[in-house]
Amino acid sequence: MTLPLGVAVLCLGPGGEAVARKLVAGLPGARLHGFAPRVPVADVSFDDTMDHVASLFAAGVPVVGVCAAGILIRAVAPHLADKFNEAAVVAMAEDGSAAVPLIGGHHGANALARACADLLGGHAAVTTAGDARFGVALDEPPAGWTVANPAAAKAVMAALLAGEPVVLEGKAGWLDGLPFAAQGDHRVIVTERAVEDDARTLVLHPPRLALGVGCERDCEPSELVDLVRATLAGADLAEGAVACVASIDLKADEPAVIAAAAALDVPLVLFDAATLEAQSPRLANPSEVVFAEVGCHGVSEGAALAAAGAASELVVAKTKTKRATCAVALAPADIDAPAAGRARGRLVLVGLGPGDAMLRLPEASRAIAAATDLVGYGYYLDLAGSLTAGKRRHDFALGEEEARCRAALDLAGEGGHVALICSGDPGIYAMAALVHEVLDVDPQPAWRGVEVAVVPGVSAFQVASARAGAPFGHDFCTISLSDLLTPREVIMKRVKAAAEGDFAIAFYNPVSKRRRDQLVEARAILLEHRPADTPVMIGRMLGRPEESMAHTTLAELAVDDVDMMSVVLVGASQTRRYRRLGADAVYTPRGYARKRDQA
């Protein structure tokens, strides 16, 4: 099985640090999570081991803990529910002598334990019976294979372990080490066909079917999805044996084609017209009309055959509805979907948050780990730490924002899985809007069909607000004081509107080396509408080792106290500052206490 990506290697003290760092260096996308009081230098630091492990497990992040197994067991125990969706958890001895998969053995933990043992010259204490005795788990097939009825795996594996006869019908090289019999009450069936469910029969579907599709522009997605499912069912073919959905690249952005791949939960692969035309001698239904329209004599049949390979056969010729077509080809061996054709590209805009990995969403880490290419300002890519290991980096300088977007879209247009890295949140003064603007005003043919997704991040104003207390407890807004892209008069119009509306405000880009007076003008406007002692907070380098928070008032706010690495929070007229435990705390009441007093 392929090793899980983005493993969190936990180190609780100096005794296990050397082992932990070796694991981080050797496991794909691994990061060192260190217990802050004892491991001061780590990719991620934490103070509460139980909460940290529980959070990782709940988020689906695979964990290798260089610590006692009991610590990990107690941490994840409250979250154990569904064995089919558990993240991998492995306990590693501090001396590297033993790796014990605790949870998720058939979801990467067994493979992870073996990889850890190989890296350190130790032993993998695999306890799942099938893996331990035969080195194979029936419910952990190779990539692309599907288990039609996972619940039957336990009974069939138990029969094998008990020495009872189990029959294998069909061929699967990865099962060669199992002691199958010629006759018996239990069976393992390897087939592309649909099989009736039976508690004593485990059905495995190899990825040997390629499903070619075509449709008219703006075909209703349900029409093609229904056709696909009806075609497979009518031919007694299993959806689980479909390795990919294939079509012509002109349909890369067609919602119906995208929906068909999503419905079967398989990759969409694309071919140009010349590649499909090369399949013409093998088509059952060549069409001059189709050739005149798109440059090949058949889309659905040609795409199915191209994806399944030269030795494949067309097992279902073109079937059609009013606006859609599909066909199915059978390959003699497993289809490697990523290599079958050009994949549909994906661009994910990932928000790292302010810098501290503890303030990064688990979804962001998973998105980076899953990417083939990382694009961004070099400093931001560095903030991603060990997640960038093994990825193709595309570094850009400040000021090259549009170039970053276009490069990311180009890479995705080639079929790549691209992460465009942003600090904070991609949708707040960052790259998400620019990507959509470029797609809107200057779309390129190569970007057709590229999936665009946004993974949010914690923005600087949120961190500053949290550090200060709760200055944004009521209505607030954010305003950038940079006039590089927005005229100064527009900025000040917005400041005045926010002042008149009595919003608490977060000022981004408050000053620069050449721009020193916008903050002064904004302060003057605000002083016309709120008290001189209105609380002001200046957060600098938030979420990074150099972080600082300063408190002042609107009257005393000075430009020299602020730089481009700062965010300035200005309270509303009702915002309050008070002392608690020797420190300032700021909040803007929403009125709950007043409402209670009036009740």
N, C-alpha and C positions, 0 to 999 in steps of 0.2 A: 504493500500500500504506500502511496505517496505520503511523505511526512507532512504533518500539518504546519502551516506557515504562522509566523508571528508568535512563536512560543514565548511565554513569560517565564524566565528562569529566576526563581526566588532564592535569594541568599539572605540568611538571617544573622550571619556573623562572620568574623574573619576566618574561622575554621573551615568554612565551605567556600570561601571566595575564589580560591584558585580553581576549584572544580567548576564553579558556576561560570567563571569567565571562559574556561575552555569550552563549555557547552554553548555559550553565547556565540563564540567564534565559529563553532562547527555546525550549528543548527540554522536552517534558512530563516532569516528575518527575526531571529531571537533577540530579546532585549533583557538586560539585567535589571531585575526589580530588587532593590536593596532595602533592608530594614534600617531606617534612617539613623537611629542612635548608634548602630554598630557597623554599617556599611555606608560611609559618607559619600562615596563616589559611585553613582549608578545611573542608568538610563531613566529609571523611575524610582523614586523614593517613597516609602510608606511608613506610617507610625503604628498602625494597628494591623497585625498580621492576619487575624481571623477575618476582619472586614475586607481587607484587600484581596485575600484569596477568594472569599465568597463573591466579591464583585467581579473578579476575573472569570470565575466559573459561570456566574449568571449571564455574563456577556458572551459566553462561548469561546473565550480565549484559552488555548491549551496551556497547561501549567506544568513545569518541572520544578519541584521544590527540593532544594538541597537542604534537607531537614528530615526530621522524624516523620514517618507516615501518619502518625496519630494527629499531628497538627493539621495536616491537609484534610484528613478524614473528618475531623470535628468542624473544620471550616465549611466544607461543602455539604455535610450531612443534611442541613435544613433545606437544601436546594435540590435534593435528589428526587426526581419524579419520573422521567421518561428515559429508559435506557437507550432508546433509538435516537435521542437527541442530546446525549451528554457530551460535554467537552472532555478532552483527554486530560487526565491528571496523573502525573508520575512522581513518585518519591525517589530521590537520589541520595545515596549515602554520602556523607561528607568526604570520605576518602575515595569516592568514585568506584567502590567495589561492587555496588549493587544498584540496579534501577528497577523499581517495582511499579508496574502500571496499576493504579488503584481504581480508576473510574474511566469509562470510555475505551475499554480494551479494543473493541471492534470499531472504534471511531478515531483511531490514530494512536492510542496510548501504547498498545503493544509494539507497534512499529517505532514509536518515539522512544520507548524504553530500550529497544534493541539498538537504535541509533546512538543513544546516550552511552550504552555499554561499549559499543564499538569505538566511540570517540575516546573513552577513558580506560579501555582495556579491562572493563569490569564484566559483570554478569547481569543479564536481563532476567529477572525472576517473573516470567510470564506465568500467570496462574489460570487463565482461561483454558479449560481442558483441551479443546481442539487445537489451539495454538501450541500448547505445551507438548502434546503428544505428536501431532501431525504437522505442525507449523502452518496450518491452514484454518481459517474460520469460514464456514459456509455463508455467514451473513456479512462477510467483508470481502466481496469480490473485487477484481481489478477495476480500475477506472473505466467508466462507460457501461459496465454491466449493471443490471438491476436485479433485485430480489423481488419477485412478484408477490410472495407471501412470507414476509420475514418471521411471522409467528411460528411457521413450521420448522424453522431452522433448529430450534432447540430440541424438538423431538427427534429429528433426523440425526443431528450431531450426537445426541444421547445414545441413539441406537448404534452408531459407529463406535463410540467409546465403550459401549457394553459388549462389543463383539457380535452384535446382531447383524444379519445380512442386510445390506443396503444396495440397491441397484442404481447404476448410473445409466441414464438414457441420453445420448448425445455426447459431444466431445468438448472438453475444456482442459487445456494443458495445465492450468493452475491447480486442477484437482487430481493430477496424476499420482500424488503420494498417498491418496486415501485408499483404504482396503475395500473397494467395492466388490459386490458379489454378483453372480449371474442371476440369482433369484432372491426374492425377499419381500417383506411387507412394506418396507420403506423405500422411497425412491428419490433420486435427484434427477430432475429433467432439465437439460440444457436445450433451449429451443427458441426460435423466433415466433413460434405460434402461441396463441392464447390457450391456456390450459385451465380446466375447471379446478377450483380450489379443493384441496384435500389435506387434512391435518397431517397425514403421513407422507406427503409428497412436497418436496421443496422445488420450486420452479425458478430457474435462473435464465435471464434473457441476455444473450450476448449482443453487443452493439453492432449489428450486421445489416440493418436496414437503413437505407437512405431514402428520405421522403422528399421528392421534388414537387414544388408548388409554383403556380403562376396565377395571376388574376388581373382583371381590369383595374385601372386606376380608381382609387377610392372605393374599392369593393368593401362591403360590410364585413368586418372581421369575423363575425359569427358565421357567415356563409362559408368561408374557407375553413374555419376550425371544424364546423359540422361536417363538411365534405371530407376532411382529413380523417376524422374519427370514424365516419361511416365507411370510408374506403378500407381502413385497416380492419375494422370489425367484419366487414363483408368478405374480406380475404382471409379471415381467421388469423390475422397477424397481431402480435402484441405491441402495444404502445411502448412498453419498456424495452423493446428490441430496436427502437428507432435511435440511431446514433446522432442524426442531425436532420434538420430541415434545410433544403437547398433551393436556390432560385437564381435568377439572373441579377446582376448587380444593379440594373435599372430599378429593381424592386427593393433595394436596400432600405428605402424610407417608406415602404408601403405598410400601413398599419395592419392590414390583414395578414401579410406574410410574417411580420414581427409577432403578431398574436398567435399564429400557428406554432411557431417555435416555442413561445412562452407556454402555450397550453400543454405541450408535450415535455416541457422543461428540458429542452435540448438546445445546442448551439444552432444558430443560423449561419450557414456558409453560402458564399456568393461566388458567381463565376461571370466572366465577361462573355459577350456573344460569341467570340471566336472559339473559346473553349467549349461552349455548348454546341456550336456548329460542328466541331470535330466528332461529336457523338452521333451525327446524322445517320451513318450507316446502321446504327443499332436501334434507331427509333422505330416504334411500332406505328406511330401516327405522325409522320412528318407533315408539316403544313407550310405551303407557300404563303399563305396569309400571315402566319406568324413570322416567317422569314422577312417579308416585306415590312413588317411592323418593327421588329427588334433586331434583325440580322442573324437569326438562327432558325432552324426548322422545327424546333420544339423546346419549350422552356421546362415544363415539369418533368417530362421523360429525360431530356438531356441533362438536367440538373441532378436528377436521381442517379443516373448512370455515371456522371462525372464525379459525384461525391463518393459513390461506392467503388469506383476504380475500374481498371480495364478488364479485370476478370469477372466482373459482376454480371448479373442477369436481371432483366426487367421482369419482376414477378407480378406487378400490377400495372398494366398499360394506362394511358391517360384516361382518367375519369373526370367528369366535369359537371358543373352546375351552370347557371346562366352566365356567371361572371368569374368563375374560378375553376382551376384545374389542379389535379394532383396525380402523381404516379409513384411507384415504389420499386426500388432496386435492392437486390440481395447480394451482399459481398461474401466471398468464400472465407474471409477472416475478419477479425474485428476492425471496424472503421475507426481510424484516428481522426476524430472530428476536427480538432484544431488544424490538422495538416491537410484536410480534405479539400478545402477551398479557402477563400479569403473570409475571415471571420467578420462579423459585424463589430465595428469598433465601439469602444466605450470611453467616454471622458468623464471622470469624476473630479469635481472641484472639492478639495479636502481642506477643511479648516483645522489647523493645528491648535487653535487657542492661542493664548499669549506666550507660550513657550514651555512652561512646566508640563511634563508628560502627565502628571496627575490631573491636570485640567483639560486633558484631551479626551474626547469621547472614544469609547472602544470601537465604535463604527469607523472612526477616522483611521485608527490603527489597522483595522481589517481591510479598509479600502486601499491603504498604502501597500500592505502586504500582498494584496491580490493583483496589484498593477505590474505591468511589464516595463513601463516607462514612467519616470517621474520628471515633471517639468516645473520650474519655478525659479524665483530669486535664490541664488546660491545659499545665502544665509538661512533662508527658510528650509531649504532642503537639509542643511546641516542640523537644524532643530529636530528633524525627524529621526535623528540618531541611527541606531542599528537597523531600523526598518528599511533603510535605503540599501542595505547589503544585497548584492546580487541583482540590483535593478539598473537599468540604463538611465543615467542622469543626464538631464538637459538643463544646464545652468544658464540663467540670464541675469543681467545687471538691473539695478534700479532704473526706471525710466523706459524699460523695454516691455511694458505690460501688454501692448497689442501683439508684439512679436511672440510673447509667451503663449498667448491665446491661440494664435494661428499655428504655431509649432505644435501645440497640444492637439489641436483639431486635425492637423495634417497626419500626425502619428496615429490618431484614432481612425482617421479615414483610411489608413493602410491596414486596418484590422487590429491595431494595438489596443491594449487595455491601459489607459493613461490616467495618471493622477496628477492634476494641476494643484500644486501645494500653495496654500495661502496661510498667512498668520491670522489669528482671530477667527472671524466668520467670513466665508467666501462671499456672502451676500451683503456684507456691511462694509462699504468703502473698499471693496476688494474685487476679485476677478470674475465672479459669477455674472454680474450685470454686463461686463465687457464681452464675455463669451457669447451671451445671448444677443448682444448688440451686433457683434460681428456676424453671427448666424443670420440675423434679421436683415441687415443692410448689405451684406456682401457674401451671400452663400456661395460656396464652391461645390462643383459636382462631386469632388472626392469626399466631401463631408456628408453626402446624402446618407441618411440612415444612422449616423453616429448617435449613439445613446448619450445623453448628457444628464448627469445626476449631481446633486450637491449634498455634501456631508457637512452639516453645520458645525461651528466651533464656538467656543466661549470668547466673546468679544472683550476688548480691553475695558470698555465702560462697565461691563458686568463685573469684571474682577475688581475694578476700582470701587464700584458701588458696594460690593461684598466686603472689601477691606474696610470701607468707611463706616458701614452699618447698613442703612437702608435709605439712602437719599432719593432713590427712585421708587419709593413705596407708593407714590401716586403718579399722575400723568407726567410724562417726560418726553424729551426728544433728543436727537443727536444732530449736530451741525458740524460740518467740516469748514474750517476757516481758510483752507487752501484755495487761492484764486487761480491756480494753474489751469483748472478745467471749468471753474464756475466764476463768472464775473463778480467782482467785489460788491457791486451794488445789489446783486441778487442775494449774496450771503448776508449782507446787513439787513436786507428786507426780511429775511427769515429770522435773523436774531431779534429784530423788532417784534415780529409776529409772536415768537416764542416768549418774549418778555411781556407783551400785552396779554398773552394767554396764560401767563404765570406757570409755565412749564419748568420743571427742573431740566437742566441742559447738560449734555456731555459734549464738550468741544474736542473734536479730533483735529489733528494737524494744526495745533494752536499757533505755532511760530515756526520760522525757519531762519537760516542765516541771513537771507535777503528780505524776509517778510517779518517785520517786528511790530507793526502797528494795528493789524486787524484785531488782535486780542484787546488792545487798548480801546479801540472803537467799540467793540462788542461790550466790554465792561462798562463803558460810558452809557450805552443804550440801556443796559440792564439796571444800572443805578437810577435811571429815571422811573423805574417801575417796581423796584424791590429794595428792602432796607440795606444800608451800608454794611450791616453785620451779617448779611446772608452768608451761610457757610459755603466755603469753596474748598475743594480737595484736589490735589495734584498727584496723580499716580504716574510713576515713571518706571519703565522697564518691568512692567507687571508680569508676574509669572516667571521671572528670570532671576538669577542669583543677585543681580544688582538692584532688585526691586526696592522702591521707596514710596511712601505715602506721606504727603505733607498737608497740613490743615492751615487755612487762612480764612480771610473774609473777602467779600466782594470789594470793599474799599481798599484793602491792603494787597490785593492781587497784583503781583509785579511780573512784568514780562521776563525779567532776568531769572525768575524762579522756574521757568518753563522752557522746554525744548521739544524737538520733533519726536522724541521718544516718550512724550508725556500725553496724557489725556486729562483734561480739566473738567471737573464736575462742579456745576454751580447749582445751588439749591433753589427751590421756589420760595415764595414769600412765607410759606408755612413750614419750611424745613427748619429743624431744630438740631442744635449741637448740645451734648451734655457730657459730663465726665462720669466714667464708670471704670472701676478697677485701675485707676491711674491713667486712663487713656481717653481720648475723645471718641465719641460715637455720634453719628449723624443719622437722622431719619426724617422722612417726610410723612406725617400721619395721614391716613386716609379717612379717619373719622370714626373708627370703630369704638374707641374709648368714649368719645363724645356722644355717640349714639347710645351707648350703654348707660351713660350718666343721665341721659334724657328719658330713658325708658321708665 
